[in-house]
């Protein structure tokens, strides 16, 4: 299970994000502890992906704070208020944060290994030979050690997403953010990506995962966070959230999900909760 620490890896406090008159995030506060796996669930448009993008400062937040390992991300505090940081300082603070996107975003003209090593070479200025060694280790970890010289067009969608995960791992991050990593995959390819993520969970890698895969969240997460309307409605261990939800909105969400998915039929025992993969 996740270890406890006096300092969370990520600290989100009173985070807000607006797009014109629309409030996408409203007063979000959330700590992510070292080695913790947190799955964020909720209906479409609930703010899940926006929260993840603001956490990595790929989207500028409107109010509140995001800290990575104790350092404020995106802004600095001054006597007159919060001032936006330079891009260099932003990159320095988030250098230990990896990101895996819905869409693979691989460079089509580069080999798999070149895609994976581009970040370490450009961002961390790691020599090419060392970057290649890190890249090959990362590819081996996601089961693609023999695919280094292939091009993205020669891979299935599931394999491309695993390359995306290897690309994040090659940066040797302290935390990886996953933004619905299986949503762009055909159903038959989803399992191989989820299996890779389960292996990372076993290794104690800190992960924040926006997902619509309820069974995966039930098995892998230390904590599940349910969002709706740009707010956190409920959070806690998966056994409690899935089997004894407290909020009417979460109960409604799960009832709708159950009606559409065989995994949640009445004859299935506790959604698999209690049979997780965490050591």
TAPEWO-V536295 format. One record per residue. PHI is phi in whole degrees, -180 to 180 (none if undefined). NEAR is the number of other C-alpha atoms within 10 Angstrom. D_CENTER is the distance of its C-alpha to the mean C-alpha in Angstrom with 2 decimals. Layout:
PHI,NEAR,D_CENTER + PHI,NEAR,D_CENTER
This chain:
none,14,17.79 + -65,19,15.95 + -85,9,18.41 + -97,11,19.59 + -143,10,20.17 + -65,7,22.16 + -119,14,19.51 + -68,19,15.87 + -66,21,13.40 + -127,23,12.17 + -124,20,14.77 + -114,21,14.64 + -129,16,18.21 + 52,14,19.86 + -77,21,17.56 + -128,22,19.16 + -146,23,18.75 + -120,14,21.64 + -121,10,22.57 + 64,7,26.34 + -85,6,27.52 + -92,8,24.31 + -97,14,22.11 + -86,19,18.47 + -132,27,17.35 + -135,19,20.03 + 64,16,20.09 + -80,18,16.57 + -128,16,16.68 + -160,17,14.02 + -108,15,13.91 + -116,21,11.34 + -91,22,13.68 + -56,22,13.94 + 70,23,13.03 + -88,23,11.51 + -111,27,9.00 + -116,26,8.24 + -104,26,7.85 + -106,28,8.65 + -122,26,11.50 + 153,23,14.41 + -68,15,16.75 + -59,12,16.43 + 82,13,17.05 + -83,19,15.95 + 105,24,13.85 + -60,28,10.28 + -68,20,9.29 + -62,21,11.82 + -60,26,10.43 + -66,20,7.13 + -68,19,9.71 + -69,22,12.09 + -62,25,10.05 + -93,25,10.11 + 57,18,13.57 + -80,11,13.30 + -126,14,14.96 + -73,18,17.66 + -82,22,17.74 + -88,15,21.21 + -153,16,21.69 + 88,16,20.48 + -144,22,18.66 + -126,26,15.43 + -117,21,16.13 + -112,23,14.44 + 50,18,16.47 + 86,13,19.30 + -114,16,19.55 + -66,19,19.40 + -105,24,17.22 + 98,27,18.90 + -139,21,22.16 + -130,15,24.89 + -82,11,27.20 + -132,8,30.82 + -61,6,33.97 + -98,6,33.71 + 125,8,30.07 + -83,14,26.67 + -123,12,27.01 + -64,13,24.46 + -78,15,23.85 + -72,12,24.74 + -61,9,22.27 + -63,8,23.20 + -69,15,22.35 + -61,17,19.02 + -63,17,18.13 + -65,14,19.55 + -68,18,17.47 + -97,22,14.06 + -66,17,15.25 + -99,16,13.38 + -111,23,9.88 + -96,21,8.45 + -137,20,6.66 + -121,23,6.72 + -99,19,8.39 + -59,17,10.25 + -103,17,13.30 + -70,19,13.87 + 55,13,15.80 + -86,20,17.86 + -74,15,21.24 + -68,12,23.77 + -89,11,26.59 + -109,15,24.90 + -67,19,24.76 + -56,28,21.63 + -64,25,22.39 + -65,22,23.04 + -60,22,19.74 + -73,30,17.97 + -93,27,20.39 + -61,22,20.61 + -61,18,18.05 + -58,22,19.68 + -71,18,23.06 + -85,11,22.69 + -85,12,20.39 + -101,13,21.48 + 55,11,24.90 + -79,16,24.84 + -56,11,27.95 + -55,15,27.62 + -64,11,28.78 + -68,13,26.34 + -63,23,23.42 + -66,21,24.60 + -63,14,24.78 + -63,23,21.19 + -63,30,20.20 + -67,22,22.30 + -64,17,20.86 + -66,26,17.30 + -65,26,18.73 + -63,15,20.65 + -66,17,17.71 + -99,23,16.20 + 79,16,19.79 + -125,18,20.79 + -61,15,23.17 + -95,10,25.99 + -111,19,24.35 + -59,19,24.32 + -94,12,27.22 + -83,14,26.23 + -107,19,25.12 + -52,23,22.24 + -66,13,24.96 + -93,13,26.01 + -115,14,22.78 + -73,13,21.57 + -61,20,18.46 + -63,23,16.79 + -67,20,18.03 + -63,23,16.84 + -68,29,13.20 + -67,26,13.79 + -63,29,15.31 + -59,26,12.23 + -67,27,10.45 + -62,29,13.76 + -60,28,13.83 + -67,26,10.82 + -64,27,12.55 + -63,24,15.84 + -79,24,15.05 + 50,17,15.01 + -75,16,12.19 + -90,19,12.15 + -151,26,8.42 + -121,22,5.53 + -102,22,2.59 + -115,25,2.48 + -104,23,5.29 + 44,20,7.69 + -67,26,8.16 + -109,25,11.51 + -70,15,12.98 + -96,16,15.10 + -102,18,16.49 + -63,12,19.82 + -54,10,19.82 + -72,8,21.45 + -101,16,18.70 + -63,18,15.78 + -58,15,16.90 + -67,17,16.78 + -73,20,13.09 + -63,18,12.38 + -62,13,15.03 + -62,15,13.46 + -68,22,10.26 + -63,18,12.89 + -65,16,14.73 + -65,18,12.04 + -62,23,11.90 + -62,15,15.68 + -82,12,15.68 + 82,17,14.14 + -75,20,11.18 + -68,24,9.17 + -140,26,5.61 + -120,23,3.78 + -126,26,3.46 + -82,25,5.78 + -149,20,8.52 + -107,19,12.29 + -90,15,13.02 + -65,21,14.78 + -62,17,16.38 + -62,21,13.29 + -61,27,12.00 + -63,26,15.61 + -85,19,15.90 + -106,25,12.89 + -72,29,11.63 + -78,21,13.63 + -145,23,13.11 + -115,27,12.47 + -115,23,12.50 + -103,23,14.54 + -113,25,14.89 + -157,20,17.88 + 60,17,19.75 + 78,21,17.44 + -130,20,17.82 + -83,22,16.49 + -90,16,19.15 + -160,16,18.53 + -151,20,16.39 + 161,16,17.29 + -61,15,17.41 + -59,27,16.82 + -59,20,20.55 + -76,15,21.65 + -64,21,19.41 + -81,21,20.09 + -100,14,23.67 + -145,11,24.95 + -62,18,23.12 + -93,14,24.97 + -91,12,24.42 + -57,10,26.28 + -68,16,23.46 + -67,22,21.06 + -60,16,24.05 + -64,12,24.71 + -62,15,21.19 + -69,19,21.30 + -61,12,24.89 + -65,11,24.06 + -65,16,21.33 + -60,16,23.82 + -67,11,26.50 + -107,11,24.62 + -135,11,23.29 + -64,11,25.53 + -60,17,23.09 + -108,19,23.85 + -69,13,27.62 + -61,10,29.85 + -84,9,30.90 + -89,10,27.46 + -78,11,27.24 + 51,16,24.73 + 60,23,21.88 + 83,17,21.61 + -65,20,20.55 + 96,14,22.21 + -118,11,21.92 + -72,17,18.43 + -98,14,17.65 + -68,19,17.03 + -69,9,20.07
